Amino acid sequence: MSVRGSSRAGLGNLVSEAFALLGASRRLRRSLYLWVGIGLVLTEGFTIPVAALHDSASIVPLALGAAGAWAVASLFLVGGTPLLRTADGTRVDHYGLPNGISAIRAWLSFPLMLCAVLTLPGSLSLYLWCSVGGAAGMLDFVDGYVARRFGPLTELGKALDPAMDVLFFGLAAVGGWLVGVAPGWLAAGILIRYFGPFLLTPFIFLAGRRPELVHTVWGRRNTAAIGLVLFILMIVRLSAGPVNTVALIIAPPLLLPTLVLHSIALVRRTAEAPRVA
């Protein structure tokens, strides 16, 4: 999350403010109900057929698991309500299409992992993972364009996008490895790229630093490069091509330079971040 407006307040105050804002605005509540409703339909509508294809006995427990995953992902929207403001501090009374699109990636993560983990007929796991996962990955590029073109551009969007990237691309790395799209070394590298800064953030905060937890320019480019590499490898895997060979050819030159520049930007941002008592 961006900490400019919320770092001074504890987590409890942030949650209290979120519920106060929701209680005061009927339009904001309707917007929340709309998006979490869409998220529930997508999560359960994808999970239940996948569970049925695997084993009818697994439908109920997996549907309950999907409901739990949906609820956790929905907390990002609820908790981020105080960040529904523009850069000049103007409040926005709806979540908007860009934030909703970002959240969809989180809601689809659970059933996508099921596609990779469960045994499905024939090559259905691979086909579902590539088709739905590829489409969901493309949403990472759509939400930013929609926000810039149509709005609203909010502090929540700046915080939500990288958070969804951590979740979605982290699971995409594991799922890609399970279905044979990503070699193990590439999946491990993607996990380190996203979860490394995420795991270091609490220690940075304990050290008294308060950097903005938003994308860097090179972070966006690295994410785009990761999406491109995974997309190419999907095509290679679906064509029964040499995934490992192609990954060795395209991944290092596309990912390493952008990762290094992104890491430098993160270190610089942390070093220049203000200290708090």
C-alpha positions in Angstrom: 0.0 0.0 0.0 1.0 3.6 -0.4 1.9 4.9 3.0 1.6 8.6 2.4 -1.9 8.8 3.7 -2.0 5.6 5.9 1.4 5.1 7.5 0.6 7.3 10.4 -2.5 5.3 11.2 -2.3 1.8 12.5 -4.0 -1.2 10.9 -6.9 -0.9 13.3 -7.5 2.7 12.4 -7.3 1.9 8.7 -10.0 -0.8 9.1 -12.1 1.5 11.2 -11.9 4.2 8.6 -12.8 1.7 5.8 -16.0 0.7 7.5 -16.8 4.3 8.4 -16.5 5.3 4.7 -18.6 2.4 3.6 -21.2 3.1 6.2 -21.4 6.8 5.1 -21.7 6.2 1.3 -24.5 4.1 -0.3 -22.8 4.3 -3.7 -19.6 3.0 -2.3 -21.3 0.1 -0.7 -23.1 -0.7 -3.9 -19.8 -0.6 -5.8 -18.2 -3.0 -3.2 -21.2 -5.4 -3.5 -21.0 -5.4 -7.2 -17.3 -6.3 -7.4 -17.2 -8.8 -4.6 -20.3 -10.4 -6.2 -18.5 -10.6 -9.5 -15.6 -12.1 -7.7 -17.7 -14.8 -6.0 -19.3 -15.8 -9.3 -16.0 -16.0 -11.1 -14.3 -17.9 -8.2 -17.1 -20.5 -7.6 -18.1 -20.7 -11.3 -14.6 -21.7 -12.2 -13.8 -23.9 -9.1 -16.9 -26.1 -9.1 -16.7 -27.4 -12.7 -13.0 -28.1 -12.3 -13.7 -29.9 -9.0 -16.5 -31.9 -10.7 -14.1 -32.9 -13.6 -11.6 -34.2 -11.0 -13.9 -36.0 -8.5 -17.5 -35.3 -7.5 -16.6 -35.9 -3.9 -14.2 -32.9 -4.0 -16.9 -30.4 -5.1 -18.0 -29.3 -1.6 -14.6 -29.0 0.1 -13.1 -27.2 -2.9 -16.1 -24.9 -3.2 -15.7 -24.0 0.5 -12.0 -23.4 -0.1 -12.8 -21.2 -3.0 -15.2 -19.2 -0.8 -12.4 -18.7 1.7 -9.9 -17.6 -1.0 -12.6 -15.2 -2.3 -13.1 -13.7 1.1 -9.4 -13.1 1.7 -8.9 -11.5 -1.7 -12.0 -9.3 -1.1 -10.4 -8.0 2.0 -7.9 -6.1 -0.2 -10.8 -4.1 -1.5 -12.5 -3.5 1.8 -9.3 -2.7 3.7 -8.1 -0.4 0.9 -11.2 1.8 1.0 -9.5 4.7 2.7 -7.1 4.8 -0.3 -9.9 5.5 -2.7 -8.7 9.0 -3.4 -6.9 10.7 -6.2 -3.3 12.1 -6.0 -4.6 15.5 -4.9 -6.6 13.9 -2.0 -10.1 14.0 -3.6 -12.2 11.1 -2.3 -13.7 8.7 -4.9 -17.0 7.0 -3.9 -16.7 3.9 -6.1 -14.0 1.3 -6.6 -14.0 1.7 -10.4 -13.2 -0.7 -13.3 -9.4 -0.6 -12.9 -9.4 -1.7 -9.3 -12.1 -4.3 -10.1 -10.0 -5.7 -12.9 -7.0 -5.9 -10.6 -9.0 -7.8 -8.0 -10.2 -10.3 -10.6 -6.7 -11.7 -10.9 -6.7 -12.5 -7.2 -10.2 -14.1 -7.4 -9.1 -16.4 -10.2 -5.9 -17.5 -8.6 -7.4 -20.3 -6.5 -9.2 -22.1 -9.3 -6.2 -21.6 -11.6 -4.0 -23.4 -9.1 -6.6 -26.2 -8.9 -6.2 -26.6 -12.7 -2.5 -27.2 -12.1 -2.8 -29.4 -9.0 -5.8 -31.6 -9.7 -5.9 -34.5 -12.1 -8.2 -33.7 -15.0 -9.1 -35.7 -18.1 -6.5 -35.7 -20.9 -4.6 -32.4 -21.2 -7.4 -30.3 -19.8 -5.3 -29.0 -17.0 -2.8 -27.6 -19.4 -5.5 -26.1 -21.7 -7.5 -24.5 -18.9 -4.3 -23.1 -17.2 -3.1 -21.6 -20.4 -6.4 -20.2 -21.7 -7.8 -18.8 -18.5 -4.4 -18.0 -16.9 -3.2 -16.3 -20.0 -6.3 -14.2 -20.2 -6.1 -13.3 -16.5 -2.4 -12.4 -16.9 -3.3 -9.9 -19.7 -5.6 -8.1 -17.2 -2.4 -6.8 -15.6 -1.9 -4.6 -18.7 -5.6 -3.8 -19.1 -6.2 -2.3 -15.6 -3.4 0.3 -16.0 -4.6 1.4 -19.4 -8.2 1.7 -18.3 -7.1 3.7 -15.2 -5.1 6.2 -17.3 -7.6 6.4 -20.1 -10.9 6.4 -18.2 -10.1 6.6 -14.5 -10.3 6.7 -11.7 -6.6 6.9 -10.9 -6.5 6.3 -7.1 -4.0 5.5 -4.4 -5.8 2.2 -4.0 -5.0 1.3 -7.6 -1.4 2.1 -7.1 -1.2 -0.2 -4.1 -3.5 -2.9 -5.4 -1.7 -3.5 -8.7 1.6 -4.6 -7.3 -0.1 -6.6 -4.5 -2.0 -8.5 -7.1 1.1 -9.1 -9.1 2.8 -10.7 -6.2 -0.1 -13.1 -5.7 -0.9 -13.8 -9.3 2.5 -14.2 -10.8 3.8 -16.1 -7.7 1.0 -18.7 -8.3 1.6 -18.5 -12.0 5.2 -19.5 -11.5 4.2 -22.6 -9.4 1.3 -23.5 -11.6 3.4 -23.0 -14.8 6.0 -25.4 -13.4 3.3 -28.0 -12.5 1.8 -28.0 -16.0 5.2 -28.0 -17.7 5.1 -24.4 -19.0 7.9 -23.0 -16.8 11.1 -24.9 -16.0 11.9 -25.1 -12.3 14.7 -22.6 -12.4 12.5 -20.0 -14.0 9.6 -20.6 -11.6 12.0 -20.2 -8.7 13.4 -17.0 -10.1 9.9 -15.5 -10.5 9.0 -16.5 -7.0 12.1 -14.8 -5.6 11.5 -11.7 -7.8 8.0 -11.1 -6.3 8.2 -12.6 -2.8 11.7 -11.4 -2.0 10.7 -7.7 -1.7 7.4 -8.7 -0.1 9.2 -10.6 2.7 11.7 -7.9 3.2 9.1 -5.2 3.6 8.4 -5.8 7.4 12.1 -5.5 8.2 12.3 -2.3 6.2 9.4 -0.9 8.2 11.0 -2.1 11.5 14.1 -0.2 10.5 12.0 3.0 10.5 11.9 3.4 6.7 8.6 4.2 4.9 9.1 3.8 1.2 6.0 3.8 -1.1 5.0 0.3 -1.8 4.1 0.9 -5.5 5.5 -0.2 -8.8 8.8 1.1 -10.1 9.0 1.9 -13.8 11.4 -1.0 -14.3 9.3 -3.2 -12.1 6.4 -2.7 -14.5 8.7 -3.5 -17.4 10.0 -6.6 -15.7 6.4 -7.8 -15.0 5.6 -7.2 -18.7 8.7 -9.2 -19.7 7.7 -12.1 -17.4 4.2 -12.1 -18.9 5.7 -12.2 -22.4 8.1 -15.1 -21.5 5.3 -17.1 -20.0 3.0 -16.5 -22.9 5.7 -17.7 -25.4 6.4 -20.7 -23.3 2.6 -21.5 -23.2 2.6 -21.6 -27.0 5.7 -23.8 -27.0 4.2 -26.2 -24.5 0.9 -26.4 -26.3 2.8 -27.2 -29.5 4.9 -29.9 -27.7 8.0 -27.9 -28.3 11.3 -27.7 -26.3 10.2 -25.6 -23.3 13.5 -25.7 -21.5 15.5 -24.7 -24.5 13.3 -21.8 -25.5 13.2 -20.6 -21.8 17.0 -20.6 -21.7 17.1 -18.6 -25.0 14.5 -15.9 -24.2 14.2 -15.6 -20.4 17.7 -14.3 -19.4 18.0 -11.5 -21.9 14.4 -10.3 -21.3 14.3 -10.7 -17.5 17.7 -10.1 -16.0 18.3 -6.5 -17.2 14.9 -5.3 -16.2 15.2 -7.2 -12.8 18.6 -5.6 -12.1 17.3 -2.1 -12.9 14.1 -2.7 -10.8 16.2 -3.9 -7.9 18.4 -0.8 -8.1 15.3 1.4 -8.1 13.9 -0.4 -5.0 17.2 0.0 -3.1 17.4 3.7 -4.0 13.7 4.2 -3.0 14.3 2.5 0.3 17.5 4.5 1.0 15.8 7.8 0.2 12.6 7.0 2.1 11.7 9.1 5.1 12.4 7.7 8.6 9.7 7.6 11.3 10.1 7.4 15.0 
